[in-house]
Amino acid sequence: EDVKPFTPEKTKEIVMSLQQPAIFCNMVGNWPALRWNVKYLSAVLEGKTLQFRLGLKTVDLVPQFETSCSYVEATLEEFLVWSCGQPSCLSGPFSCYDYSKYWAYADYKYIARIFEDKPEIFQDVRWSDFGFPGRSGKESTLWIGSEGANTPCHLDSYGCNLVLQVQGRKRWHLFPPGDTSFLYPTRIPYEESSIFSKVNIANPDLKRFPKFRNSTAHVVTLSPGQVLLVPRHWWHYVESIDPVTVSINSWIELDADHEARVEEAITRMLVCAIKSAENPTDGDLWLNPTEVEATSHEINLQYLNKAVSAYLKCQETSVSGQARSSSTGAKQRTNTSCKRKRREVGCEPESCTLLTQECDFPTPKAEELQRIPFGPHLVPVLPQSHKTSLMGAVADESDSGDLLRENEGEHFGKLHCKRKRLLMSNDCETAAHQMDSDCSPCTSQTALSTNDLLDCLVNPRVISLVAQLLLERMRV
């Protein structure tokens, strides 16, 4: 019998209470999923193709978002031959992509979909050992990449994350939720539940993003057999550092996700409305490939109403639960998280907002949090020194911060000056004349883009405030 260092109950308590990333060791030794290397999966899939995202190995100052990548359909056998760097790979889907210059990533593949004709394989993944009975590969996703494959730095709006490393190693760069403003959040490209960073963590541009210096990176290399816990709203940039890597993950939905769904619905309404109004000939690829299409205003409004209703219903459940119990604080849920695209696995807004009695899962008390059993079986991911984390930065750090502040002050002064004159004038023609003649050239009219406006309008702090005001309105 395989003896685990923690019982399922204890492991679940750790997952639900720990607010810093940590690695579980010696917890999955008997999981059949550990044999899921690419060669094994290739045999199981029997020639079935997967979509691979291809990006350049060269490290630019700009993150390599999915909108700027290429895509091919290939079998795992074809991927394995290519990832070995064999010169014989002169034909097939990877023939146009030199292995020395490109990486490939079959990322975010729902196990329930790619193995839909082999449901027995779901049981190879046993999240029940982590205190989540009934959760298997069916509620998990698969990631297969070559050396250099990466995901841009982002945070997940919903849930916390458990990641099992199966083959090869991956390096994780994690940043706490408190670093959000230092990471310059953006919703372009737009993808539900993913807030991206404008900073390329592998090569930060400190002239454009000087506040990134204040961030605190937690860096860890995840090896086969280890499971990483990524707590709620922790930023992460992930890169494959071996020729072939395989990972399996599952998102644990939290009760706080009800408010997050309201915030996501507001964000989607604003982004879709504003970006859809732009001239399509501008060629701005603002929608992430995972989203497929921009939904209509009516559908987005319907989703917002359902998200608000679900939030209020869960609040009622929590209040009644607190009346029966002395436990306080945020309650957490543990059913399957509808990550990224609701429509990807048939998860419509209705199913995203279903409520269960698991809303009443007790929150660990303060004294329990102090008894987190760190040691050889639970290793905390510690902060990296600022000097080390910024060694790869390409920027003249001497005065970039002052330069940015000066430019911001000057720009704000021009806008303020114009606004003041417009308010003082009752003559539309006079106001227009002043706008045209003032501060030549009129950089203020061309410097700001739609995306600049959206970065401010759908900033997480702004959306959080709007959601609170909206929910207060619904309570009245």
For each residue, the residues with C-beta under 8 A, 3 or more apart:
1:
2: 29 30
3:
4: 7 11 26 27 129
5: 25 26 27 377 378
6: 10 11 14 24 27 373 377 378
7: 4 10 11
8: 11 12 128 129 130 131 132 133
9: 12 13 131
10: 6 7 13 14 131 373
11: 4 6 7 8 14 15 24 27 129 130 131
12: 8 9 15 16 130 131 132 334
13: 9 10 16 17 131 364 368
14: 6 10 11 17 18 22 229 372 373 378
15: 11 12 18 130 131 160 162 229 252
16: 12 13 252 332 334 361 363 364
17: 13 14 363 364 368 369 372
18: 14 15 22 229 231 369 372
19: 231
20: 176 218 231 380 381
21: 172 174 218 220 228 229 230 231 234 380 381
22: 14 18 228 229 374 378 379 380 381
23: 220 222 226 227 228 229 378 379 381
24: 6 11 27 130 226 227 228 229 377 378
25: 5 225 226 376 377 378 379
26: 4 5 29 225 376 377
27: 4 5 6 11 24 129 130 227 377
28: 31 33 34 126 129 164 225 227
29: 2 26 34 225
30: 2
31: 28 34 124 125 126 129 164
32: 35 123 124
33: 28 36 124 125 126 137 164 166 248
34: 28 29 31 166 224 225
35: 32 40 124
36: 33 40 41 124 142 166 167 246 248
37: 40 41 166 167 244 246
38: 41 42 76 79 80 83 144 167 244 246
39: 42 43 80
40: 35 36 37 43 44
41: 36 37 38 44 45 76 144 246
42: 38 39 45 75 76 77 80
43: 39 40 46
44: 40 41 115 118 121
45: 41 42 48 50 75 76 114
46: 43
47: 75 77
48: 45 75 114
49: 73 74 75
50: 45 73 74 75 76 79 106 109 114 144
51: 71 72 73 106
52: 71 72 73 74 79 93 104 105 106
53: 66 69 70 71 104 105 106 107
54: 69 70 71 72 97 102 103 104 105
55: 64 68 69 70 102 103 105 148 149 150
56: 60 64 101 102 103
57: 100 101 102 103 148
58: 101
59: 200 202 203 392
60: 56 64 200 203
61: 200 203 204 205 208 394
62: 200 205
63: 152 153 196 197 198 199 200 201
64: 55 56 60 68 69 150 152 200
65: 68 69 152 189 196 288
66: 53 69 152 189 288 289 290
67: 189 285 286 287 288 289
68: 55 64 65 285
69: 53 54 55 64 65 66
70: 53 54 55 97
71: 51 52 53 54 289
72: 51 52 54 93 94 97 104
73: 49 50 51 52 93
74: 49 50 52 78 79 82 92 93 94
75: 42 45 47 48 49 50 78 79
76: 38 41 42 45 50 79 80 106 144
77: 42 47 80 81
78: 74 75 81 82 89 92 93 94
79: 38 50 52 74 75 76 82 83 94 104 106 144 146
80: 38 39 42 76 77 83 84 244
81: 77 78 84 86 88 89
82: 74 78 79 85 86 89 92 94 97 99 104 146
83: 38 79 80 99 104 146 147 243 244
84: 80 81 243
85: 82 99 100 243
86: 81 82 89
87: 90
88: 81
89: 78 81 82 86 92 94 95 99
90: 87 95
91: 95
92: 74 78 82 89 95
93: 52 72 73 74 78
94: 72 74 78 79 82 89 97 99 104
95: 89 90 91 92
96:
97: 54 70 72 82 94 101 102 104
98: 101 102
99: 82 83 85 89 94 102 146
100: 57 85
101: 56 57 58 97 98
102: 54 55 56 57 97 98 99
103: 54 55 56 57 145 146 147 148 149 150 240
104: 52 53 54 72 79 82 83 94 97 145 146 149
105: 52 53 54 55 143 144 145 146 149 150 151 240
106: 50 51 52 53 76 79 109 142 143 144 145
107: 53 143 144 145 149 151
108: 141 143 290 340
109: 50 106 113 114 141 142 143 144
110: 113 114 141 142 344 345
111: 114 115 121 122 125 137 138 140 141 142 248
112: 115 116 122 137 138 139 345
113: 109 110 116 345
114: 45 48 50 109 110 111 142
115: 44 111 112 118 119 121 122 137
116: 112 113 119
117:
118: 44 115 121
119: 115 116 122 138
120: 123
121: 44 111 115 118 124 137
122: 111 112 115 119 125 136 137 138
123: 32 120 126 136 137
124: 31 32 33 35 36 121 136 137
125: 31 33 111 122 136 137 140 164 248 250
126: 28 31 33 123 129 136
127: 130 132 135 136 139 140 162 250
128: 8 131 132 133 134 135 136
129: 4 8 11 27 28 31 126
130: 8 11 12 15 24 27 127 162 227
131: 8 9 10 11 12 13 15 128
132: 8 12 127 128 135 250 252 334
133: 8 128
134: 128
135: 127 128 132 139 140 250 336
136: 122 123 124 125 126 127 128 139 140
137: 33 111 112 115 121 122 123 124 125 140 248
138: 111 112 119 122
139: 112 127 135 136 250 336
140: 111 125 127 135 136 137 248 249 250
141: 108 109 110 111 248 249 250 339
142: 36 106 109 110 111 114 246 247 248
143: 105 106 107 108 109 245 246 247 248 249
144: 38 41 50 76 79 105 106 107 109 244 245 246
145: 103 104 105 106 107 149 240 244 245
146: 79 82 83 99 103 104 105 149 240 243 244 245
147: 83 103 240 241 242 243 244
148: 55 57 103 239 240
149: 55 103 104 105 107 145 146 239 240 245
150: 55 64 103 105 202 237 238 239 240
151: 105 107 154 236 237 238
152: 63 64 65 66 196 197 200 237
153: 63 173 175 183 196 197 199 200 201 235 236 237
154: 151 194 195 196 197 235 236 237
155: 177 180 185 194 195 233 234 235 236
156: 159 161 193 194 230 233 251 339
157: 192 193 194 195 233 257 260 263 264
158: 193 251 253 254 257 260 261 337 338 339
159: 156 232 251 252 253 254 257 337 339
160: 15 229 230 231 232 251 252 254
161: 156 228 229 230 249 250 251 252
162: 15 127 130 227 228 229 230 249 250 251 252
163: 222 227 228 230 247 248 249
164: 28 31 33 125 226 227 247 248 249
165: 168 169 170 222 223 224 225 226 227 228 245 246 247
166: 33 34 36 37 224 246 247 248
167: 36 37 38 224 242 244 245 246
168: 165 224 240 241 242 243 244 245 246
169: 165 221 222 223 224 240 241 242 245
170: 165 221 222 238 239 240 241 245 247
171: 219 220 221 222 238 239 241
172: 21 219 220 221 222 228 230 236 237 238 381
173: 153 201 217 218 219 236 237 238 239
174: 21 217 218 219 220 230 234 235 236 381
175: 153 179 182 183 215 216 217 218 234 235 236
176: 20 179 216 218 234 235
177: 155 180 232 233 234 235
178:
179: 175 176 182 183 214 215 216 235
180: 155 177 183 185 233 235 460
181: 184 185 211 461
182: 175 179 211 212 213 214 215
183: 153 175 179 180 197 198 199 212 215 235
184: 181 197 198 199 209 211 212
185: 155 180 181 195 196 197 198 455 459 460
186: 195 196 197 198 451 454 455
187: 190 195 196 267 271 454 455 458
188: 196 271 275 286 451 454 455
189: 65 66 67 196 285 286 287 288
190: 187 268 271 272 275 286 287 288 291
191: 194 196 288 290 291 340 341
192: 157 264 268 291 340 341 342
193: 156 157 158 260 264 339 340
194: 154 155 156 157 191 288 340
195: 154 155 157 185 186 187 460
196: 63 65 152 153 154 185 186 187 188 189 191
197: 63 152 153 154 183 184 185 186 201 235 237
198: 63 183 184 185 186 208 209
199: 63 153 183 184 204 205 209 212
200: 59 60 61 62 63 64 152 153 203 204 205
201: 63 153 173 197 204 217 237
202: 59 150 237 239 392
203: 59 60 61 200 392 393 394
204: 61 199 200 201 209 212 390 392 393 394 395
205: 61 62 199 200 208 209 393 394 395
206: 209 210 212 213 390 393 394 395 397 400
207: 210 395 396 400 403 404
208: 61 198 205
209: 184 198 199 204 205 206 212
210: 206 207 213 400 401 404
211: 181 182 184 214 215
212: 182 183 184 199 204 206 209 215 390
213: 182 206 210 386 390 397
214: 179 182 211
215: 175 179 182 183 211 212 389
216: 175 176 179 383 384 386 389
217: 173 174 175 201 383 384 389
218: 20 21 173 174 175 176 381 382 383 384
219: 171 172 173 174 381 384 389
220: 21 23 171 172 174 228 381
221: 169 170 171 172 241
222: 23 163 165 169 170 171 172 226 228 247
223: 165 169 226
224: 34 165 166 167 168 169
225: 25 26 28 29 34 165
226: 23 24 25 164 165 222 223
227: 23 24 27 28 130 162 163 164 165
228: 21 22 23 24 161 162 163 165 172 220 222 381
229: 14 15 18 21 22 23 24 160 161 162
230: 21 156 160 161 162 163 172 174 234 236
231: 18 19 20 21 160 234
232: 159 160 177 254 256
233: 155 156 157 177 180
234: 21 155 174 175 176 177 230 231
235: 153 154 155 174 175 176 177 179 180 183 197
236: 151 153 154 155 172 173 174 175 230
237: 150 151 152 153 154 172 173 197 201 202
238: 150 151 170 171 172 173
239: 148 149 150 170 171 173 202
240: 103 105 145 146 147 148 149 150 168 169 170 245
241: 147 168 169 170 171 221 245
242: 147 167 168 169 245
243: 83 84 85 146 147 168
244: 37 38 80 83 144 145 146 147 167 168
245: 143 144 145 146 149 165 167 168 169 170 240 241 242
246: 36 37 38 41 142 143 144 165 166 167 168
247: 142 143 163 164 165 166 170 222
248: 33 36 111 125 137 140 141 142 143 163 164 166
249: 140 141 143 161 162 163 164
250: 125 127 132 135 139 140 141 161 162 337
251: 156 158 159 160 161 162 336 337 339
252: 15 16 132 159 160 161 162 334 337
253: 158 159 257 333 334 335 336 337 338
254: 158 159 160 232 257 330 332 333
255: 258 314 318 330 331 332 333 359 361
256: 232 259 260 330 332
257: 157 158 159 253 254 260 261 333 337
258: 255 261 262 307 310 311 314 315 353
259: 256 262 263 311 467 471
260: 157 158 193 256 257 263 264
261: 158 257 258 264 265 307 310 311 352 353
262: 258 259 265 266 304 307 308 311 467 470 471
263: 157 259 260 266 267 460 463 464 466 467
264: 157 192 193 260 261 267 268 307
265: 261 262 268 269 300 303 304 307 308
266: 262 263 269 270 304 458 463 466 467 470
267: 187 263 264 270 271 458 463
268: 190 192 264 265 271 272 295 300 303
269: 265 266 272 273 297 300 301 304
270: 266 267 273 274 454 457 458
271: 187 188 190 267 268 274 275 286 454 458
272: 190 268 269 275 276 294 295 296 297 300
273: 269 270 276 277 297 300
274: 270 271 277 278 450 453 454 457
275: 188 190 271 272 278 284 286 287 294 450 454
276: 272 273 294
277: 273 274
278: 274 275 282 284 450
279: 282
280:
281:
282: 278 279
283:
284: 275 278 450 451
285: 67 68 189
286: 67 188 189 190 271 275 451
287: 67 189 190 275 291 292 293 294
288: 65 66 67 189 190 191 194 291
289: 66 67 71 292
290: 66 108 191 340 341 344
291: 190 191 192 287 288 294 341
292: 287 289 341 343
293: 287
294: 272 275 276 287 291
295: 268 272 299 300 303
296: 272 299 300
297: 269 272 273 300 301
298: 301 302
299: 295 296 302 303
300: 265 268 269 272 273 295 296 297 303 304
301: 269 297 298 304 305
302: 298 299 305 306 349
303: 265 268 295 299 300 306 307 349
304: 262 265 266 269 300 301 307 308
305: 301 302 308 309
306: 302 303 309 310 349 350 352 353
307: 258 261 262 264 265 303 304 310 311 349 352 353
308: 262 265 304 305 311 312 470 471 474
309: 305 306 312 313 353
310: 258 261 306 307 313 314 352 353 354 355
311: 258 259 261 262 307 308 314 315 471
312: 308 309 315 316 471 474 475
313: 309 310 316 317 355
314: 255 258 310 311 317 318 355 359
315: 258 311 312 318 319
316: 312 313 319 320
317: 313 314 320 321 355 359 360
318: 255 314 315 321 322 331 359 360
319: 315 316 322 323
320: 316 317 323 324
321: 317 318 324 325 331 359 360
322: 318 319 325 327 328
323: 319 320
324: 320 321
325: 321 322 360 362
326:
327: 322 362 363 365
328: 322 363
329: 363
330: 254 255 256 363
331: 255 318 321 359 360 361 362 363
332: 16 254 255 256 361 363
333: 253 254 255 257 356 358 359 361
334: 12 16 132 252 253 358 361
335: 253 356 358
336: 135 139 251 253
337: 158 159 250 251 252 253 257
338: 158 253 342 347 351 352
339: 141 156 158 159 193 251
340: 108 191 192 193 194 290 344
341: 191 192 290 291 292 344
342: 192 338 347 348 349 352
343: 292 346 347 348
344: 110 290 340 341 347
345: 110 112 113
346: 343 351
347: 338 342 343 344 351 352
348: 342 343 351 352
349: 302 303 306 307 342 352 353
350: 306 353 354
351: 338 346 347 348 354
352: 261 306 307 310 338 342 347 348 349
353: 258 261 306 307 309 310 349 350
354: 310 350 351
355: 310 313 314 317 359
356: 333 335 359
357: 360
358: 333 334 335 361
359: 255 314 317 318 321 331 333 355 356
360: 317 318 321 325 331 357
361: 16 255 331 332 333 334 358
362: 325 327 331
363: 16 17 327 328 329 330 331 332
364: 13 16 17 368 369
365: 327 368 369
366: 369 370
367: 370 371
368: 13 17 364 365 371
369: 17 18 364 365 366 372
370: 366 367
371: 367 368
372: 14 17 18 369 378
373: 6 10 14 377 378
374: 22 378 379 380
375: 378 379
376: 25 26 379
377: 5 6 24 25 26 27 373
378: 5 6 14 22 23 24 25 372 373 374 375
379: 22 23 25 374 375 376
380: 20 21 22 374
381: 20 21 22 23 172 174 218 219 220 228
382: 218
383: 216 217 218
384: 216 217 218 219 388 389
385: 388 389
386: 213 216 389 390
387: 390 391
388: 384 385 391
389: 215 216 217 219 384 385 386
390: 204 206 212 213 386 387 393
391: 387 388
392: 59 202 203 204
393: 203 204 205 206 390 397
394: 61 203 204 205 206
395: 204 205 206 207 400
396: 207 399 400
397: 206 213 393 400
398:
399: 396 402 403
400: 206 207 210 395 396 397 403 404
401: 210 404 405
402: 399 405 406
403: 207 399 400 406 407
404: 207 210 400 401 407 408
405: 401 402 408 409
406: 402 403 409 410
407: 403 404 410 411
408: 404 405 411 412
409: 405 406 412 413
410: 406 407 413 414
411: 407 408 414 415 444 447
412: 408 409 415 416
413: 409 410 416 417
414: 410 411 417 418 439 443 444
415: 411 412 418 419 444
416: 412 413 419 420
417: 413 414 420 421 438 439
418: 414 415 421 422 434 435 438 439 444
419: 415 416 422 423
420: 416 417 423 424
421: 417 418 424 425 431 434 438
422: 418 419 425 431 434 435
423: 419 420
424: 420 421
425: 421 422 430 431 434
426:
427: 430 431
428: 431 432
429: 432 433
430: 425 427 433 434
431: 421 422 425 427 428 434 435
432: 428 429 435 436
433: 429 430 436 437
434: 418 421 422 425 430 431 437 438
435: 418 422 431 432 438 442 445
436: 432 433 442
437: 433 434 440
438: 417 418 421 434 435 442
439: 414 417 418 442 443 444
440: 437
441:
442: 435 436 438 439 445 446
443: 414 439 446 447
444: 411 414 415 418 439 447 448
445: 435 442
446: 442 443
447: 411 443 444
448: 444 452 453
449: 452 453
450: 274 275 278 284 453 454
451: 186 188 284 286 454 455
452: 448 449 455 456
453: 274 448 449 450 456 457
454: 186 187 188 270 271 274 275 450 451 457 458
455: 185 186 187 188 451 452 458 459
456: 452 453 459 462
457: 270 274 453 454 462
458: 187 266 267 270 271 454 455 462 463
459: 185 455 456 462 463
460: 180 185 195 263 463 464
461: 181 464 465
462: 456 457 458 459 465 466
463: 263 266 267 458 459 460 466 467
464: 263 460 461 467 468
465: 461 462 468 469
466: 263 266 462 463 469 470
467: 259 262 263 266 463 464 470 471
468: 464 465 471 472
469: 465 466 472 473
470: 262 266 308 466 467 473 474
471: 259 262 308 311 312 467 468 474 475
472: 468 469 475 476
473: 469 470 476
474: 308 312 470 471
475: 312 471 472
476: 472 473
